[in-house]
């Protein structure tokens, strides 16, 4: 099985956000169906319904030899007009779609993300220690064995092994090396989910790994799901892309035994990627 392309991962997140739309969450409509790139016309009994698809990906070589890409996305929602003016229905659908795209559909995990330029080959390094707290548990010291840590991936694997050996909330923490950084993530989600990294008491290696706030890394607590209209906005697909740009919307009308109307909302999703890398994406 191949690796999922970045665009499909982004579209999965789009669908999850469109799934926020329900009357119980404070929206106008309860969509019966949400489809990706549906080619067949909706039947009256399908409505209200949403179809979403992309049309193209633009690519420019940006600073520091990264690629900056722009994905053109369209979200189309249809409903019956019944006795209301079509523009009233269409504008309510537009407000539902646009609002849902900036609401968080599911809780997220807390993490600690290292800085660019983290050391990858730690095999000859005598400094072996850093400290960690996971989800608010006790701060404990991690001692690593770098003898086989010759790459970023192997270094991350050793960090994960030794963190998990401490037990408690740390027993299911994950560590990966991606985009030149070590990413340490809690296994829980929500507001209590967090990873905090500090320097070891002696033989500190957090500076070589460039992890923790003291080494210009970043740390963020998890977020509770917030899908409702009244919830605070969650921009740029939870800060995983550079920009989610709302580019406007168009009204659609149709007639027949069951008159219908629709709205087509246009978006551009901008993100960065390594040159020729079709599988990962990032905000910077």
VOBA-1610 file (N, C-alpha, C; in pm, whole numbers, padded with zeros to 5 digits, always signed):
BEGIN
Unk+00085-00119+00000Unk+00000+00000+00000Unk+00088+00124+00000Unk+00052+00222-00081Unk+00131+00344-00091Unk+00106+00440+00025Unk+00180+00550+00023Unk+00166+00654+00124Unk+00060+00754+00080Unk-00024+00797+00172Unk-00133+00888+00139Unk-00079+01024+00095Unk-00118+01074-00022Unk-00074+01207-00066Unk-00125+01316+00028Unk-00047+01424+00037Unk-00083+01534+00126Unk-00220+01592+00095Unk-00253+01605-00032Unk-00382+01664-00070Unk-00498+01582-00015Unk-00485+01450-00016Unk-00592+01366+00036Unk-00604+01378+00188Unk-00490+01394+00256Unk-00495+01416+00401Unk-00563+01549+00432Unk-00531+01652+00354Unk-00595+01782+00372Unk-00746+01771+00348Unk-00784+01696+00244Unk-00927+01683+00214Unk-01000+01603+00322Unk-00932+01509+00386Unk-00992+01439+00499Unk-01026+01538+00611Unk-00934+01632+00635Unk-00959+01733+00739Unk-01074+01825+00697Unk-01080+01859+00569Unk-01192+01941+00519Unk-01325+01870+00545Unk-01330+01740+00513Unk-01455+01666+00533Unk-01493+01659+00680Unk-01393+01642+00767Unk-01422+01640+00910Unk-01483+01772+00955Unk-01433+01882+00900Unk-01486+02013+00938Unk-01625+02038+00881Unk-01649+01993+00760Unk-01784+02004+00705Unk-01881+01921+00788Unk-01831+01815+00849Unk-01914+01733+00937Unk-01957+01804+01064Unk-01898+01922+01093Unk-01944+02002+01207Unk-02087+02051+01188Unk-02131+02061+01062Unk-02258+02126+01032Unk-02375+02039+01077Unk-02447+02088+01174Unk-02570+02024+01221Unk-02648+02126+01302Unk-02778+02110+01305Unk-02861+02202+01382Unk-02824+02197+01530Unk-02785+02080+01579Unk-02749+02067+01721Unk-02624+02146+01756Unk-02540+02174+01654Unk-02420+02256+01676Unk-02444+02404+01649Unk-02570+02441+01622Unk-02602+02581+01602Unk-02602+02627+01457Unk-02590+02534+01363Unk-02593+02569+01221Unk-02737+02568+01170Unk-02756+02617+01049Unk-02889+02623+00990Unk-02939+02486+00942Unk-02847+02402+00896Unk-02887+02281+00825Unk-02833+02155+00892Unk-02895+02042+00855Unk-02849+01908+00891Unk-02822+01833+00760Unk-02702+01841+00705Unk-02675+01771+00578Unk-02697+01621+00591Unk-02761+01564+00489Unk-02783+01420+00488Unk-02662+01346+00432Unk-02589+01412+00343Unk-02473+01347+00282Unk-02361+01449+00262Unk-02238+01401+00279Unk-02118+01479+00244Unk-02033+01389+00155Unk-02007+01433+00033Unk-01935+01350-00064Unk-01814+01423-00119Unk-01712+01345-00152Unk-01591+01400-00215Unk-01597+01376-00366Unk-01594+01486-00441Unk-01587+01481-00587Unk-01699+01395-00647Unk-01819+01412-00598Unk-01935+01340-00653Unk-01963+01392-00794Unk-01985+01303-00888Unk-02011+01340-01027Unk-02159+01332-01063Unk-02236+01259-00986Unk-02377+01241-01014Unk-02460+01348-00942Unk-02565+01398-01010Unk-02650+01500-00950Unk-02722+01444-00827Unk-02746+01530-00729Unk-02819+01490-00610Unk-02967+01466-00644Unk-03029+01373-00576Unk-03173+01356-00582Unk-03236+01442-00472Unk-03365+01472-00488Unk-03432+01555-00389Unk-03424+01500-00249Unk-03432+01367-00237Unk-03430+01306-00103Unk-03290+01309-00040Unk-03187+01346-00119Unk-03051+01357-00064Unk-03030+01488+00010Unk-03112+01588-00020Unk-03085+01725+00025Unk-03134+01750+00168Unk-03064+01839+00240Unk-02944+01913+00201Unk-02821+01822+00198Unk-02730+01854+00107Unk-02611+01772+00088Unk-02494+01859+00047Unk-02373+01807+00070Unk-02250+01881+00040Unk-02160+01796-00049Unk-02102+01859-00149Unk-02001+01797-00235Unk-01878+01887-00231Unk-01760+01828-00224Unk-01638+01909-00223Unk-01532+01842-00310Unk-01447+01925-00372Unk-01345+01873-00463Unk-01238+01979-00485Unk-01128+01937-00543Unk-01022+02029-00581Unk-01007+02034-00731Unk-00946+02141-00781Unk-00928+02154-00926Unk-00783+02160-00968Unk-00694+02211-00885Unk-00554+02217-00926Unk-00464+02249-00806Unk-00336+02221-00822Unk-00234+02255-00723Unk-00126+02337-00793Unk-00103+02458-00744Unk+00005+02543-00794Unk+00128+02521-00707Unk+00246+02530-00768Unk+00370+02509-00693Unk+00472+02616-00730Unk+00532+02678-00628Unk+00641+02774-00648Unk+00754+02737-00554Unk+00876+02748-00604Unk+00993+02725-00520Unk+01012+02848-00432Unk+00997+02830-00300Unk+01000+02941-00207Unk+01140+02954-00145Unk+01149+03039-00043Unk+01277+03061+00023Unk+01330+02933+00086Unk+01463+02926+00099Unk+01530+02812+00161Unk+01500+02681+00089Unk+01474+02689-00042Unk+01456+02571-00128Unk+01333+02489-00090Unk+01236+02550-00022Unk+01110+02482+00004Unk+01013+02508-00110Unk+00913+02424-00124Unk+00805+02448-00219Unk+00688+02511-00144Unk+00628+02613-00205Unk+00503+02669-00154Unk+00393+02634-00252Unk+00292+02564-00203Unk+00186+02513-00291Unk+00051+02573-00254Unk-00032+02588-00356Unk-00167+02639-00338Unk-00267+02543-00397Unk-00356+02492-00315Unk-00457+02394-00356Unk-00591+02464-00370Unk-00651+02458-00488Unk-00782+02520-00512Unk-00892+02422-00473Unk-00974+02462-00377Unk-01078+02377-00322Unk-01215+02441-00343Unk-01314+02358-00374Unk-01451+02405-00388Unk-01542+02322-00297Unk-01630+02389-00224Unk-01731+02321-00143Unk-01867+02369-00191Unk-01952+02275-00229Unk-02083+02308-00285Unk-02191+02244-00198Unk-02289+02325-00158Unk-02399+02274-00076Unk-02530+02303-00146Unk-02619+02205-00149Unk-02751+02217-00212Unk-02861+02192-00109Unk-02974+02258-00129Unk-03093+02231-00049Unk-03216+02270-00129Unk-03329+02220-00090Unk-03455+02261-00152Unk-03491+02403-00106Unk-03554+02478-00196Unk-03590+02616-00162Unk-03719+02625-00083Unk-03810+02531-00108Unk-03942+02533-00044Unk-04007+02670-00069Unk-04052+02739+00035Unk-04124+02865+00015Unk-04036+02987+00038Unk-03908+02968+00064Unk-03819+03080+00094Unk-03748+03127-00032Unk-03713+03256-00041Unk-03633+03304-00154Unk-03501+03227-00161Unk-03458+03194-00283Unk-03339+03110-00296Unk-03217+03174-00234Unk-03206+03307-00241Unk-03086+03372-00189Unk-03080+03362-00037Unk-03196+03358+00029Unk-03196+03340+00174Unk-03139+03204+00212Unk-03185+03101+00140Unk-03136+02966+00167Unk-02988+02955+00134Unk-02949+03007+00018Unk-02810+02995-00026Unk-02715+03066+00069Unk-02754+03183+00116Unk-02664+03257+00206Unk-02652+03188+00342Unk-02759+03125+00387Unk-02750+03047+00511Unk-02657+02927+00493Unk-02664+02864+00375Unk-02572+02753+00349Unk-02428+02801+00345Unk-02405+02917+00283Unk-02270+02973+00278Unk-02218+02999+00419Unk-02303+03055+00505Unk-02258+03084+00641Unk-02226+02955+00716Unk-02303+02849+00692Unk-02275+02721+00756Unk-02139+02666+00712Unk-02116+02664+00581Unk-01992+02606+00528Unk-01870+02685+00574Unk-01877+02817+00562Unk-01761+02901+00595Unk-01731+02893+00744Unk-01835+02894+00827Unk-01813+02885+00972Unk-01756+02749+01010Unk-01809+02641+00952Unk-01764+02506+00986Unk-01617+02485+00952Unk-01569+02551+00848Unk-01430+02532+00807Unk-01330+02593+00905Unk-01377+02677+00996Unk-01287+02733+01098Unk-01334+02695+01238Unk-01386+02574+01250Unk-01419+02517+01380Unk-01350+02381+01393Unk-01301+02351+01513Unk-01222+02229+01536Unk-01315+02110+01557Unk-01310+02008+01470Unk-01405+01898+01481Unk-01371+01794+01586Unk-01243+01780+01621Unk-01201+01676+01715Unk-01090+01729+01804Unk-01083+01673+01924Unk-00979+01714+02018Unk-00840+01683+01963Unk-00742+01763+02003Unk-00605+01745+01957Unk-00512+01712+02074Unk-00395+01661+02041Unk-00296+01622+02142Unk-00194+01732+02164Unk-00145+01741+02287Unk-00036+01833+02317Unk+00096+01777+02267Unk+00190+01867+02238Unk+00319+01822+02184Unk+00429+01922+02214Unk+00551+01873+02201Unk+00671+01956+02208Unk+00746+01936+02078Unk+00769+02044+02005Unk+00831+02037+01873Unk+00966+02106+01879Unk+01071+02035+01841Unk+01204+02091+01842Unk+01226+02196+01735Unk+01341+02257+01740Unk+01378+02361+01644Unk+01449+02299+01524Unk+01445+02369+01411Unk+01519+02325+01293Unk+01667+02309+01326Unk+01733+02220+01256Unk+01877+02202+01275Unk+01910+02111+01390Unk+01814+02033+01437Unk+01841+01939+01546Unk+01949+01839+01503Unk+02032+01801+01596Unk+02137+01704+01566Unk+02075+01566+01541Unk+02122+01499+01439Unk+02065+01369+01404Unk+02153+01252+01447Unk+02283+01260+01422Unk+02375+01153+01461Unk+02424+01181+01603Unk+02368+01109+01700Unk+02406+01128+01840Unk+02498+01017+01888Unk+02546+00931+01798Unk+02617+00809+01839Unk+02747+00837+01914Unk+02808+00951+01891Unk+02932+00982+01961Unk+02914+01082+02073Unk+02792+01109+02111Unk+02762+01213+02209Unk+02761+01157+02352Unk+02832+01227+02441Unk+02837+01184+02581Unk+02722+01240+02664Unk+02660+01348+02616Unk+02544+01402+02686Unk+02421+01318+02651Unk+02352+01270+02753Unk+02247+01169+02729Unk+02113+01198+02797Unk+02099+01314+02863Unk+01983+01331+02950Unk+01900+01456+02917Unk+01770+01442+02937Unk+01678+01556+02938Unk+01561+01518+03028Unk+01476+01614+03062Unk+01363+01588+03150Unk+01232+01608+03075Unk+01129+01536+03121Unk+00999+01542+03055Unk+00886+01530+03156Unk+00778+01601+03130Unk+00650+01581+03198Unk+00545+01560+03090Unk+00457+01462+03111Unk+00351+01432+03014Unk+00215+01447+03080Unk+00132+01530+03023Unk-00005+01550+03073Unk-00007+01589+03220Unk+00091+01668+03261Unk+00094+01720+03396Unk+00148+01627+03502Unk+00205+01511+03462Unk+00260+01421+03564Unk+00396+01471+03610Unk+00461+01396+03697Unk+00587+01439+03757Unk+00696+01456+03652Unk+00779+01557+03672Unk+00896+01576+03586Unk+00998+01468+03619Unk+01041+01394+03517Unk+01139+01287+03537Unk+01250+01299+03433Unk+01365+01245+03470Unk+01480+01253+03381Unk+01486+01131+03290Unk+01513+01157+03165Unk+01528+01053+03063Unk+01677+01035+03038Unk+01724+00911+03037Unk+01863+00881+03005Unk+01867+00792+02882Unk+01930+00841+02777Unk+01931+00771+02648Unk+02062+00697+02625Unk+02055+00595+02546Unk+02172+00520+02499Unk+02188+00552+02350Unk+02288+00632+02319Unk+02304+00682+02182Unk+02390+00591+02094Unk+02427+00475+02140Unk+02524+00393+02066Unk+02480+00360+01924Unk+02349+00348+01902Unk+02299+00315+01768Unk+02223+00431+01704Unk+02229+00548+01766Unk+02150+00662+01720Unk+02226+00741+01614Unk+02234+00684+01495Unk+02313+00744+01387Unk+02231+00828+01291Unk+02099+00827+01306Unk+02011+00907+01220Unk+01905+00973+01306Unk+01833+01068+01247Unk+01725+01132+01320Unk+01618+01033+01362Unk+01585+00939+01273Unk+01482+00840+01304Unk+01525+00749+01418Unk+01652+00706+01416Unk+01700+00618+01522Unk+01713+00692+01655Unk+01752+00819+01648Unk+01758+00900+01770Unk+01619+00917+01830Unk+01520+00945+01745Unk+01382+00959+01792Unk+01333+00829+01855Unk+01367+00716+01794Unk+01324+00587+01847Unk+01383+00561+01985Unk+01510+00598+02005Unk+01572+00581+02136Unk+01508+00673+02240Unk+01481+00797+02201Unk+01412+00889+02291Unk+01278+00831+02334Unk+01203+00780+02239Unk+01071+00724+02270Unk+01082+00604+02364Unk+01178+00515+02337Unk+01196+00397+02422Unk+01222+00435+02566Unk+01312+00532+02586Unk+01350+00569+02722Unk+01241+00652+02791Unk+01169+00732+02716Unk+01056+00806+02775Unk+00950+00708+02822Unk+00915+00613+02738Unk+00810+00517+02772Unk+00848+00429+02891Unk+00978+00405+02907Unk+01024+00321+03018Unk+00995+00384+03154Unk+00970+00515+03156Unk+00939+00583+03282Unk+00797+00554+03330Unk+00712+00504+03243Unk+00577+00467+03282Unk+00486+00587+03302Unk+00376+00565+03374Unk+00274+00667+03400Unk+00225+00725+03267Unk+00201+00854+03261Unk+00152+00916+03137Unk+00254+00909+03024Unk+00378+00883+03060Unk+00485+00880+02960Unk+00489+00747+02883Unk+00415+00648+02929Unk+00426+00513+02873Unk+00377+00503+02729Unk+00301+00601+02683Unk+00249+00594+02546Unk+00283+00718+02464Unk+00378+00796+02512Unk+00426+00913+02436Unk+00494+00866+02307Unk+00479+00942+02201Unk+00547+00910+02075Unk+00650+01016+02041Unk+00756+00974+01974Unk+00861+01065+01927Unk+00891+01032+01782Unk+00888+01132+01696Unk+00924+01113+01556Unk+01020+01224+01515Unk+01097+01197+01411Unk+01185+01299+01354Unk+01130+01335+01217Unk+01090+01461+01201Unk+01036+01504+01073Unk+01072+01649+01047Unk+01102+01678+00921Unk+01138+01813+00878Unk+01252+01870+00961Unk+01349+01785+00999Unk+01464+01833+01073Unk+01437+01863+01219Unk+01325+01814+01272Unk+01287+01843+01410Unk+01240+01716+01480Unk+01259+01713+01613Unk+01203+01605+01694Unk+01066+01650+01746Unk+00966+01566+01725Unk+00830+01597+01767Unk+00787+01494+01871Unk+00761+01540+01992Unk+00724+01454+02104Unk+00578+01482+02135Unk+00494+01378+02129Unk+00349+01399+02135Unk+00284+01312+02241Unk+00193+01370+02315Unk+00113+01297+02413Unk+00019+01201+02342Unk-00019+01094+02411Unk-00116+01000+02355Unk-00259+01038+02389Unk-00277+01143+02469Unk-00412+01187+02505Unk-00446+01314+02428Unk-00573+01352+02433Unk-00617+01474+02366Unk-00695+01561+02464Unk-00717+01684+02424Unk-00792+01776+02508Unk-00703+01872+02584Unk-00764+01956+02664Unk-00693+02066+02729Unk-00586+02021+02828Unk-00596+01899+02881Unk-00497+01850+02978Unk-00380+01779+02910Unk-00385+01767+02779Unk-00279+01698+02705Unk-00162+01793+02682Unk-00043+01753+02728Unk+00073+01843+02717Unk+00203+01766+02732Unk+00306+01816+02667Unk+00443+01766+02682Unk+00532+01884+02716Unk+00607+01872+02825Unk+00700+01978+02866Unk+00840+01919+02877Unk+00934+01978+02805Unk+01073+01932+02803Unk+01163+02035+02870Unk+01250+01990+02959Unk+01348+02077+03023Unk+01485+02008+03022Unk+01585+02084+03061Unk+01722+02033+03056Unk+01747+01927+03162Unk+01837+01833+03130Unk+01880+01735+03227Unk+01963+01798+03338Unk+01962+01735+03456Unk+02039+01790+03568Unk+02188+01791+03539Unk+02235+01685+03474Unk+02374+01676+03427Unk+02371+01612+03289Unk+02479+01623+03218Unk+02491+01562+03085Unk+02369+01593+02997Unk+02328+01720+03000Unk+02207+01760+02928Unk+02228+01753+02776Unk+02133+01687+02707Unk+02140+01678+02561Unk+02026+01752+02493Unk+01942+01821+02571Unk+01830+01891+02509Unk+01876+02001+02414Unk+01997+02056+02441Unk+02047+02161+02351Unk+02089+02103+02217Unk+02154+01985+02217Unk+02190+01922+02089Unk+02065+01880+02010Unk+01966+01830+02082Unk+01842+01788+02017Unk+01753+01906+01982Unk+01783+02021+02042Unk+01708+02145+02021Unk+01561+02127+02056Unk+01537+02065+02172Unk+01401+02043+02220Unk+01379+02125+02347Unk+01255+02164+02371Unk+01221+02244+02488Unk+01225+02393+02457Unk+01150+02469+02533Unk+01141+02613+02510Unk+01276+02682+02525Unk+01360+02633+02616Unk+01490+02696+02637Unk+01581+02685+02516Unk+01549+02593+02425Unk+01629+02573+02305Unk+01553+02614+02178Unk+01460+02709+02197Unk+01382+02766+02086Unk+01284+02669+02023Unk+01254+02559+02096Unk+01147+02472+02049Unk+01012+02534+02082Unk+00906+02465+02046Unk+00771+02513+02076Unk+00692+02403+02146Unk+00604+02444+02234Unk+00519+02349+02306Unk+00376+02399+02305Unk+00283+02310+02280Unk+00142+02348+02276Unk+00059+02243+02349Unk-00036+02290+02427Unk-00128+02199+02493Unk-00234+02155+02393Unk-00300+02044+02423Unk-00406+01996+02336Unk-00528+02086+02342Unk-00617+02065+02249Unk-00740+02143+02242Unk-00860+02050+02248Unk-00963+02092+02318Unk-01088+02017+02316Unk-01160+02043+02185Unk-01239+01947+02140Unk-01316+01969+02018Unk-01408+02089+02036Unk-01424+02167+01931Unk-01505+02288+01937Unk-01578+02307+01805Unk-01677+02222+01776Unk-01741+02223+01645Unk-01856+02320+01630Unk-01900+02384+01738Unk-02023+02463+01732Unk-02001+02601+01673Unk-02111+02661+01628Unk-02104+02798+01576Unk-02053+02893+01683Unk-02091+02871+01807Unk-02053+02960+01917Unk-01908+02942+01962Unk-01840+02837+01918Unk-01703+02810+01961Unk-01605+02910+01900Unk-01489+02922+01962Unk-01385+03008+01907Unk-01335+02951+01775Unk-01302+03038+01680Unk-01250+02989+01551Unk-01117+02916+01568Unk-01095+02820+01480Unk-00970+02745+01474Unk-00919+02758+01330Unk-00817+02841+01312Unk-00777+02883+01177Unk-00675+02788+01114Unk-00669+02796+00981Unk-00565+02729+00902Unk-00555+02580+00934Unk-00673+02515+00941Unk-00680+02371+00967Unk-00596+02333+01088Unk-00618+02406+01196Unk-00545+02388+01321Unk-00396+02415+01303Unk-00367+02521+01228Unk-00228+02567+01205Unk-00140+02459+01143Unk-00199+02376+01058Unk-00120+02275+00986Unk-00085+02320+00845Unk-00146+02429+00798Unk-00115+02485+00666Unk-00083+02633+00683Unk-00023+02692+00581Unk+00012+02835+00589Unk-00112+02921+00595Unk-00209+02897+00505Unk-00331+02976+00498Unk-00447+02892+00449Unk-00562+02911+00510Unk-00689+02868+00452Unk-00760+02996+00410Unk-00766+03020+00280Unk-00816+03148+00229Unk-00956+03131+00170Unk-01052+03201+00228Unk-01187+03205+00171Unk-01185+03303+00053Unk-01217+03254-00067Unk-01203+03334-00189Unk-01336+03384-00244Unk-01447+03360-00173Unk-01578+03407-00218Unk-01673+03292-00243Unk-01800+03326-00275Unk-01896+03221-00304Unk-01997+03266-00409Unk-02054+03168-00477Unk-02150+03192-00585Unk-02281+03121-00552Unk-02392+03182-00597Unk-02523+03122-00578Unk-02560+03036-00699Unk-02636+02929-00673Unk-02679+02837-00777Unk-02830+02816-00759Unk-02904+02816-00870Unk-03047+02787-00861Unk-03084+02681-00963Unk-03187+02603-00933Unk-03236+02501-01024Unk-03385+02486-01009Unk-03447+02419-01103Unk-03591+02400-01095Unk-03626+02257-01127Unk-03750+02224-01111Unk-03799+02090-01134Unk-03914+02061-01040Unk-03940+01933-01018Unk-04049+01897-00929Unk-04023+01948-00788Unk-03895+01953-00750Unk-03857+02004-00619Unk-03750+02112-00640Unk-03791+02239-00654Unk-03693+02345-00681Unk-03583+02346-00575Unk-03462+02371-00619Unk-03349+02367-00528Unk-03258+02487-00553Unk-03171+02512-00459Unk-03068+02615-00476Unk-02940+02563-00412Unk-02834+02633-00439Unk-02706+02590-00385Unk-02611+02706-00369Unk-02498+02679-00307Unk-02392+02777-00295Unk-02260+02707-00321Unk-02174+02770-00398Unk-02040+02719-00428Unk-01940+02810-00359Unk-01870+02757-00259Unk-01772+02835-00183Unk-01633+02800-00234Unk-01555+02904-00266Unk-01423+02886-00324Unk-01314+02914-00219Unk-01213+02826-00218Unk-01104+02835-00121Unk-00969+02816-00190Unk-00866+02870-00127Unk-00728+02832-00159Unk-00660+02791-00030Unk-00598+02673-00032Unk-00524+02625+00084Unk-00376+02628+00048Unk-00301+02715+00116Unk-00157+02731+00090Unk-00077+02657+00196Unk+00027+02587+00153Unk+00111+02515+00248Unk+00251+02500+00192Unk+00344+02463+00278Unk+00483+02439+00239Unk+00510+02289+00235Unk+00605+02251+00152Unk+00648+02112+00143Unk+00793+02109+00096Unk+00861+01999+00124Unk+00993+01980+00067Unk+00980+01956-00083Unk+01079+01997-00162Unk+01070+01979-00307Unk+01038+01835-00345Unk+00940+01820-00432Unk+00897+01691-00487Unk+00837+01597-00382Unk+00817+01645-00261Unk+00755+01562-00157Unk+00603+01577-00169Unk+00536+01466-00198Unk+00391+01468-00220Unk+00311+01420-00099Unk+00380+01391+00011Unk+00313+01323+00121Unk+00299+01405+00249Unk+00386+01501+00272Unk+00380+01580+00394Unk+00361+01727+00360Unk+00307+01801+00455Unk+00285+01944+00436Unk+00299+02014+00570Unk+00318+02144+00567Unk+00339+02217+00691Unk+00302+02364+00673Unk+00297+02435+00785Unk+00256+02575+00782Unk+00372+02670+00757Unk+00497+02626+00781Unk+00610+02718+00762Unk+00733+02644+00713
//
